[in-house]
């Protein structure tokens, strides 16, 4: 204990998710919504070994791929008309499009700046829709100069310049030196080129991101649900099972808050509540957490996939979300 004998306050760590219970609820649910993060959730985390920082990001992205077994499970899930899959990524549109573009899934790139509905027979190549104004981004060039300055002075760090956001990442650098550099970088941003720009600075455990103001996965999820209703009517979001799994920044954990303890649709009144309950400042840890091992997620997806292929029927059971 620290001086004085006071114990430090316990961290709020969610209890582990009961995979068997979730599988049972999935099998007995009538309409299901599955929301997955992409990086470090559907892909395997990669630590770069090379030392050419300018090429490091391309090297990492080329190695971080979705396991074929995971891909096949997602494909099987999308064959069920009563299962809706949404995949979020912090990265740009290209990686999501390349991997999942032809599957019947909703895609959200750059943490929800862009959204793409599933392909249909009438529209086999749907357009990406920006959820914010992405034309006014004069700030990006100034931020890129600051990020490049720190990239050059922080070995094994790299910059990911996306279409409407930009990230400096030091996960492969010396962690203590990276944190010191991040602190200095934040001071440069707060007092320099974007002090009055319409952007948010989001600090991750080993990264600093600058994105348009007001963007988060929770806000984007609200827009995706609204798009589902616009396309197929209110019954499209009459979910009695919701599962959200992801390795998200604290800023983006409001996606858990959005679904926690609520039924997404209860007639028109419930629809209005579902689409207005999200506050851009709401932040919460998930009520439950997957065990830290990748096989737990794959076990859950395999079981759900098998249930779908076997035609698991509906019942009146409560959902997990």
C-alpha positions as CSV (number, residue, x, y, z in Angstrom):
1,X,0.0,0.0,0.0
2,X,1.1,3.6,-0.5
3,X,2.4,5.8,2.4
4,X,-0.3,6.3,5.1
5,X,-1.7,2.7,4.6
6,X,-4.5,3.7,2.2
7,X,-5.3,1.1,-0.4
8,X,-5.5,2.4,-4.0
9,X,-9.1,2.4,-5.3
10,X,-9.9,-0.8,-7.3
11,X,-10.0,-0.6,-11.0
12,X,-13.4,-1.2,-12.6
13,X,-12.8,-4.4,-14.5
14,X,-15.9,-5.9,-16.0
15,X,-16.6,-9.6,-15.2
16,X,-15.7,-12.1,-17.9
17,X,-18.3,-12.9,-20.5
18,X,-20.0,-16.3,-20.1
19,X,-19.5,-17.6,-23.6
20,X,-21.9,-20.5,-23.1
21,X,-24.7,-18.2,-21.9
22,X,-24.2,-15.9,-24.9
23,X,-24.3,-18.8,-27.3
24,X,-27.5,-20.0,-25.7
25,X,-29.1,-16.5,-25.9
26,X,-28.0,-16.3,-29.5
27,X,-29.6,-19.6,-30.4
28,X,-32.9,-18.7,-28.8
29,X,-33.1,-15.0,-30.0
30,X,-35.4,-14.0,-32.8
31,X,-33.3,-11.1,-34.3
32,X,-29.6,-10.6,-33.6
33,X,-27.2,-7.7,-33.9
34,X,-23.4,-8.5,-33.8
35,X,-21.0,-5.5,-33.7
36,X,-17.3,-6.3,-34.0
37,X,-14.2,-4.2,-33.9
38,X,-11.7,-5.0,-36.7
39,X,-8.2,-4.2,-35.5
40,X,-7.0,-6.5,-32.7
41,X,-10.4,-8.1,-32.5
42,X,-10.9,-9.8,-35.8
43,X,-7.2,-9.5,-36.7
44,X,-4.2,-10.7,-34.8
45,X,-2.1,-8.0,-33.2
46,X,1.3,-7.5,-34.8
47,X,4.4,-6.0,-33.4
48,X,6.7,-4.7,-36.1
49,X,10.3,-6.0,-36.2
50,X,11.7,-3.7,-38.8
51,X,13.3,-0.3,-38.2
52,X,12.3,1.7,-41.2
53,X,9.6,3.9,-39.7
54,X,8.4,5.3,-43.0
55,X,7.5,1.8,-44.2
56,X,6.4,0.4,-40.8
57,X,2.7,1.2,-41.1
58,X,2.5,-0.6,-44.5
59,X,4.4,-3.5,-43.0
60,X,2.0,-3.8,-40.1
61,X,-1.1,-3.6,-42.2
62,X,0.1,-6.2,-44.6
63,X,0.6,-8.6,-41.7
64,X,-2.6,-7.9,-39.7
65,X,-5.1,-10.1,-41.6
66,X,-8.3,-11.8,-40.6
67,X,-7.9,-15.5,-39.9
68,X,-9.8,-17.5,-42.6
69,X,-11.7,-19.4,-39.9
70,X,-13.0,-16.1,-38.5
71,X,-13.8,-14.8,-42.0
72,X,-15.8,-18.0,-42.8
73,X,-17.7,-17.7,-39.5
74,X,-18.7,-14.1,-40.3
75,X,-19.8,-15.2,-43.8
76,X,-21.9,-17.9,-42.3
77,X,-23.5,-15.5,-39.8
78,X,-24.5,-13.1,-42.6
79,X,-26.3,-16.0,-44.4
80,X,-29.0,-15.7,-41.7
81,X,-31.5,-13.0,-42.7
82,X,-32.2,-12.4,-39.0
83,X,-28.6,-11.7,-38.0
84,X,-27.1,-8.3,-38.7
85,X,-23.3,-7.8,-38.6
86,X,-21.6,-4.4,-38.2
87,X,-17.8,-4.1,-38.4
88,X,-16.0,-1.0,-37.1
89,X,-12.4,-0.1,-37.9
90,X,-10.2,2.8,-36.8
91,X,-8.4,2.4,-40.1
92,X,-9.4,3.6,-43.6
93,X,-12.1,2.3,-45.9
94,X,-9.7,0.3,-48.1
95,X,-8.8,-2.5,-45.6
96,X,-12.5,-3.1,-44.7
97,X,-13.6,-3.0,-48.3
98,X,-10.9,-5.4,-49.4
99,X,-11.7,-7.9,-46.7
100,X,-15.5,-7.7,-46.2
101,X,-16.7,-5.6,-49.1
102,X,-18.7,-8.3,-50.8
103,X,-20.3,-9.7,-47.6
104,X,-23.7,-8.7,-46.3
105,X,-22.3,-6.6,-43.5
106,X,-22.5,-2.9,-42.4
107,X,-19.0,-1.3,-42.4
108,X,-17.8,1.7,-40.5
109,X,-14.3,3.1,-41.2
110,X,-12.2,5.7,-39.4
111,X,-14.0,5.0,-36.1
112,X,-17.4,5.9,-37.7
113,X,-16.5,8.8,-40.0
114,X,-17.6,6.7,-42.9
115,X,-20.4,4.1,-43.2
116,X,-21.2,1.6,-45.9
117,X,-24.4,-0.5,-46.0
118,X,-24.4,-4.1,-47.2
119,X,-24.4,-4.9,-50.9
120,X,-27.8,-5.9,-52.4
121,X,-28.9,-7.3,-55.7
122,X,-30.0,-3.8,-56.8
123,X,-26.8,-2.2,-55.5
124,X,-23.9,-4.7,-55.4
125,X,-21.3,-1.9,-54.8
126,X,-22.8,0.5,-52.3
127,X,-21.2,3.9,-51.8
128,X,-19.5,4.9,-48.6
129,X,-21.4,7.7,-46.8
130,X,-19.6,10.3,-44.7
131,X,-21.3,10.9,-41.3
132,X,-19.6,14.3,-41.0
133,X,-18.4,17.0,-43.3
134,X,-15.1,15.7,-44.5
135,X,-14.4,18.4,-47.1
136,X,-13.1,21.0,-44.6
137,X,-9.9,19.4,-43.4
138,X,-7.3,22.1,-43.8
139,X,-6.0,21.1,-40.3
140,X,-4.7,17.8,-41.5
141,X,-1.6,19.1,-43.3
142,X,-0.6,21.0,-40.2
143,X,-1.2,18.0,-37.9
144,X,0.8,15.7,-40.4
145,X,3.8,18.0,-40.1
146,X,3.7,17.7,-36.3
147,X,3.2,14.0,-36.4
148,X,6.0,13.5,-38.9
149,X,8.3,15.6,-36.7
150,X,7.7,13.2,-33.8
151,X,7.8,10.1,-36.0
152,X,11.3,11.0,-37.1
153,X,12.4,11.5,-33.5
154,X,10.7,8.4,-32.0
155,X,12.3,5.2,-33.3
156,X,9.7,2.6,-34.4
157,X,6.7,4.9,-34.3
158,X,4.7,5.5,-37.4
159,X,1.9,7.8,-38.8
160,X,-1.3,6.6,-40.4
161,X,-2.8,9.3,-42.5
162,X,-6.4,8.4,-43.4
163,X,-8.9,10.3,-45.5
164,X,-10.4,12.4,-42.7
165,X,-8.3,11.6,-39.6
166,X,-4.7,11.0,-38.7
167,X,-2.9,8.9,-36.1
168,X,0.6,8.9,-34.6
169,X,1.3,5.4,-33.2
170,X,4.2,4.4,-30.9
171,X,3.1,0.9,-29.9
172,X,6.3,-0.6,-31.3
173,X,8.6,2.1,-29.8
174,X,10.2,2.2,-26.3
175,X,7.1,2.6,-24.2
176,X,8.5,5.1,-21.7
177,X,10.2,7.2,-24.3
178,X,7.0,7.1,-26.4
179,X,4.9,8.4,-23.5
180,X,7.3,11.3,-23.0
181,X,7.1,12.1,-26.7
182,X,3.3,11.8,-26.7
183,X,3.1,14.4,-23.9
184,X,5.3,16.8,-25.8
185,X,3.3,16.1,-29.0
186,X,0.0,16.9,-27.3
187,X,1.4,20.3,-26.1
188,X,2.4,21.1,-29.7
189,X,-1.2,20.3,-30.9
190,X,-3.1,22.1,-28.1
191,X,-1.1,25.3,-28.5
192,X,-0.3,25.1,-32.2
193,X,-1.9,24.4,-35.5
194,X,-5.3,23.1,-34.4
195,X,-6.0,25.1,-31.3
196,X,-9.2,26.5,-32.9
197,X,-9.9,23.7,-35.5
198,X,-13.2,21.7,-35.3
199,X,-11.4,18.5,-34.2
200,X,-11.0,16.2,-31.3
201,X,-7.6,14.9,-30.0
202,X,-8.0,11.4,-28.8
203,X,-5.2,9.9,-26.7
204,X,-5.0,6.1,-26.8
205,X,-2.7,3.9,-24.6
206,X,0.0,4.1,-27.3
207,X,-1.3,6.5,-29.9
208,X,-2.6,10.1,-30.5
209,X,-5.4,10.6,-33.0
210,X,-6.9,13.7,-34.4
211,X,-10.4,13.3,-35.9
212,X,-13.3,15.6,-36.8
213,X,-15.2,16.9,-33.7
214,X,-18.0,14.7,-32.3
215,X,-17.0,11.4,-33.9
216,X,-17.2,8.2,-31.9
217,X,-18.3,4.6,-32.5
218,X,-21.3,5.2,-30.3
219,X,-22.5,8.2,-32.4
220,X,-21.8,6.2,-35.6
221,X,-23.8,3.3,-34.3
222,X,-26.8,5.6,-33.8
223,X,-26.5,6.7,-37.5
224,X,-26.2,3.1,-38.7
225,X,-29.4,2.1,-36.8
226,X,-31.2,5.1,-38.3
227,X,-30.0,4.0,-41.8
228,X,-31.3,0.5,-41.2
229,X,-34.7,1.9,-40.3
230,X,-34.7,4.2,-43.4
231,X,-33.8,1.2,-45.6
232,X,-36.1,-1.5,-44.2
233,X,-38.4,0.1,-41.7
234,X,-38.6,0.0,-37.9
235,X,-38.7,-3.8,-37.7
236,X,-35.1,-3.8,-39.0
237,X,-33.8,-2.9,-35.6
238,X,-36.2,-4.9,-33.5
239,X,-33.3,-6.8,-31.9
240,X,-33.7,-9.0,-28.9
241,X,-30.0,-10.0,-28.9
242,X,-27.1,-7.5,-29.1
243,X,-23.4,-8.4,-28.8
244,X,-20.6,-5.8,-29.1
245,X,-17.0,-7.0,-29.0
246,X,-14.0,-4.7,-29.6
247,X,-10.7,-3.3,-28.5
248,X,-11.8,0.3,-28.5
249,X,-10.3,3.6,-27.3
250,X,-12.0,5.0,-24.2
251,X,-13.6,7.7,-26.4
252,X,-15.3,5.0,-28.4
253,X,-16.6,2.9,-25.5
254,X,-19.8,4.8,-25.6
255,X,-21.0,2.2,-28.1
256,X,-21.3,-0.1,-25.0
257,X,-23.3,2.5,-23.1
258,X,-25.6,2.9,-26.1
259,X,-26.8,-0.7,-25.8
260,X,-26.4,-1.5,-22.1
261,X,-29.6,-2.6,-20.5
262,X,-32.0,-1.4,-23.2
263,X,-34.1,-3.0,-25.9
264,X,-33.3,-1.3,-29.1
265,X,-36.9,-1.1,-30.3
266,X,-40.2,-0.9,-28.4
267,X,-42.5,0.5,-31.0
268,X,-42.2,4.1,-32.2
269,X,-41.5,5.4,-28.7
270,X,-38.6,3.0,-28.3
271,X,-37.3,3.9,-31.7
272,X,-37.2,7.5,-30.7
273,X,-35.4,6.6,-27.4
274,X,-32.9,4.4,-29.1
275,X,-32.0,7.1,-31.6
276,X,-31.8,9.9,-29.0
277,X,-30.3,8.2,-26.0
278,X,-26.7,8.6,-27.2
279,X,-24.9,11.6,-25.8
280,X,-21.5,12.4,-27.4
281,X,-19.9,12.7,-24.0
282,X,-21.2,9.4,-22.6
283,X,-18.3,7.0,-21.8
284,X,-18.6,3.7,-20.0
285,X,-16.8,0.4,-19.7
286,X,-18.7,-2.6,-21.1
287,X,-20.8,-4.5,-18.6
288,X,-19.1,-7.7,-19.6
289,X,-15.7,-8.5,-21.2
290,X,-14.5,-11.4,-23.3
291,X,-11.8,-13.5,-21.8
292,X,-8.5,-12.2,-23.2
293,X,-7.7,-15.1,-25.4
294,X,-8.6,-15.1,-29.1
295,X,-10.1,-18.6,-29.1
296,X,-12.9,-17.4,-26.8
297,X,-14.2,-15.1,-29.6
298,X,-13.7,-17.8,-32.2
299,X,-15.6,-20.3,-30.0
300,X,-18.5,-17.9,-29.7
301,X,-18.5,-17.2,-33.4
302,X,-18.3,-20.8,-34.3
303,X,-21.1,-21.8,-32.0
304,X,-23.3,-18.9,-33.3
305,X,-22.4,-19.9,-36.9
306,X,-23.4,-23.5,-36.3
307,X,-26.7,-22.4,-34.7
308,X,-27.4,-20.2,-37.8
309,X,-26.7,-23.1,-40.2
310,X,-28.8,-25.4,-38.1
311,X,-31.7,-23.0,-38.2
312,X,-31.8,-22.2,-34.5
313,X,-35.4,-21.0,-33.9
314,X,-36.7,-18.0,-32.0
315,X,-38.0,-17.9,-28.4
316,X,-38.9,-15.3,-25.8
317,X,-35.6,-15.4,-24.0
318,X,-33.8,-12.2,-23.0
319,X,-30.8,-11.0,-25.1
320,X,-27.2,-10.4,-23.9
321,X,-26.9,-6.8,-25.0
